[in-house]
Amino acid sequence: MFAWCLPFALATLAFDEVPAGESAVKLALGDTELTVFLHRPAAWKGERLLLVMHGVLRNAEEYRDHAISMGERFDALVAAPLFDAERFPSRRYQRGGILRADGSAAPPEEWTYALIPRLIDALRARTGKPELRAFVIGHSAGGQFVLRMSAFQDTGAVRLVAANPGSALFPTLEQEFGYGFGALPPSLASE
């Protein structure tokens, strides 16, 4: 059955539209597949996308649900991607995969942050709205993700909002990455 028949079911849509109300889709973003929980207002004009980054509990569906009122108020498609703890531990979620498990620098195409512009593009394609303006918000661990992403990744979003991050990234080489730009290669951090 298709997602428009099962409003809360997980499905991959077979057409370039997102149904009104709540739904969930699996999106292939290169080699990575993400489950994305969606809400589309019934009278959505197709101008705004509100991308909601979940906290450490990895409860993307709840984050989508809590953002529905914002989506309705601002006429925005709400999308909450799930970054599961198995594939996206803290190193890959809150710290964006900038560093590999062995501490070496990962190339930008491997960063978790690089998934965000791909996700935005995938939602633009799925909705048939190539000019869809994206706004990215994150709370707690999602706030850490958004805050650090803003330093490394051009998402193409109109605005990034990092709310209540448990830790911050400071513009200093005196603190190691996570809290500053220290211990990163010069290509990522220099005066």
N, C-alpha and C positions, 0 to 999 in steps of 0.2 A: 504494500500500500504506500501511497505517496504522503509526504508531510502534510499536505493540506487536508488529508483525511484523518490524520492522527496529529492533532495540534501539539502534543507534548512528546511525540515519538521522535526518535533519532532516525533521520533519513537523509539520503543524498538526493537533492532535487534534480530532476531530469530536464529542467527548463530554466530559462534565464529570468527567474522571478523568485522573490521570497514571499511566502504567503502572509497575509495579515494575521496578527496575533503572535503567539509563542510558537517557536519551532526550534529544531536543532539540526545542524548539518555537519557532515564531515567534509573538510576541505583539504585537498592535496596542495601543499605549498612546496613545490619541488619534491624533495625526498621526505618531507615531514607532513604527516596528516594530523590535523587538529580538529577536535570537536568544537563547534562554535554554537552557543545558545543565542537565539535571535528573538527579537520582538519588533514587529513592524506595525506602526499605527495604521488603522483602517484607511484613513484618508491621507496617508503619507504622500508628500509631493516629490520625494526622491531627491532632496537637496542636501540632507545631513545624515552623517553616520556617527554614532556615538560608540566608540570602542571602549569597553570596560574591562580593566585588568583586575583580576581577583587577588585576594590575599593569600596567606600561607596555607589556609585550609583547603585551597584548590576547589572552592565551591563556586565555580563560574555560573552555574544555573541560578544560584541564589543572587549573585551579583547582577545578572540579567534581570531577575525579578525585581530587585530593589531599584533598578534604573528605569523600569517601565514608565514611571510617572514623569521622569525627565524626558524620555523619548516622546511621550504623548505631549508634554508641555512645549517642547522645542521642535516637534515634528521631525524626529530623528529615528532612523533605524538603529536599534540597540543591538550590539554584537559583543558577546562575552566569550572569548576563546578560553579553552581549558588547557592549561599547562600542567599536566599531571606530574606528580612528584617522582615517579619512576624514571621518566625520560628527561624531566626538567628539575633536577635537584636545585638547591639554592644557588649553586655555582652557575647553573644555566638559566634560572629564572630571575631571581633578584639581581644577579650580577651579569645576566645576559649572555653567558657563554663566551665572554671576552677572552678568558683564560681556560685552557683545557685542564683536565684533571691533574696532569703532570706539572701544571704551572706555566707551560709554554703558551705564547699568544696564539690564539686561533685566528685564521683569516676571516675577514669581515663576512664572507658568504656563509660561514658556519655559525655566526652569532645568532642567538635567539632573537635579538633585536631586529635582525634582517628579515625575520618572518613577518614583522608588522607591516611594512610597505607591501609585501606580497599578499598579506591578508586583506589589506585595504583594496588592492587591485582586484583580488578574487571576488570581493563583495561588490565592487563596481561592475565587474563583468556579469556576475550572477543577477544583479538587479537591472542591468542594462543602463546604468547611470555612470558614464565615464567621468562626469564632472562632480560626482558625489564628494562633498566636503567632509573630511574626517576630523573628529575631535577625539583625543585619547585621554581617558582618565584612569587613574589607578589609586587604590586605597591600600594602606599597610604594605605588605610585600609587593602588591601591584604598584603602589606609590614608589617603592624603591626601584622597581623595574622601569617605570616611566621616567623617574628622575635620572637614573644612570643612562638610560637610552637616549635622553635628550643631549647628552654629552658626546655620543658616538654615532648615532644613526639619524640620517635625514629620513623622516617618515613621510614627509609631504603633508602632514596633518596641519590644520589651521591652528590648533592649540593643543598643548600637552598640559595636563594637570596632575601633579603628584601630591595626593592627599595623605597626611599622616604616615609618612614612611618611618619605619622603625630605626632607620639609619640614613645618613645623607652622604652625598659625594661632594667633597670640598675641592676647590681649585688650588690644590697644593701638591707638591711632589714630596712633602714631608711625611705624608701618610700613604700606606700601601693601598693599591686598588681595592675598591669596595668603599673606602672612606676618603680616598684621595687618588692621585694619579701616580703615586710612587710605585716602583718595581714593574712598571709597564715599559714595553719597548718604546724607543724614541718616536716611532711612527704613530704611537697612540698617545704619548705624553711627553711633552718637552716644554721648555720655556717659550 
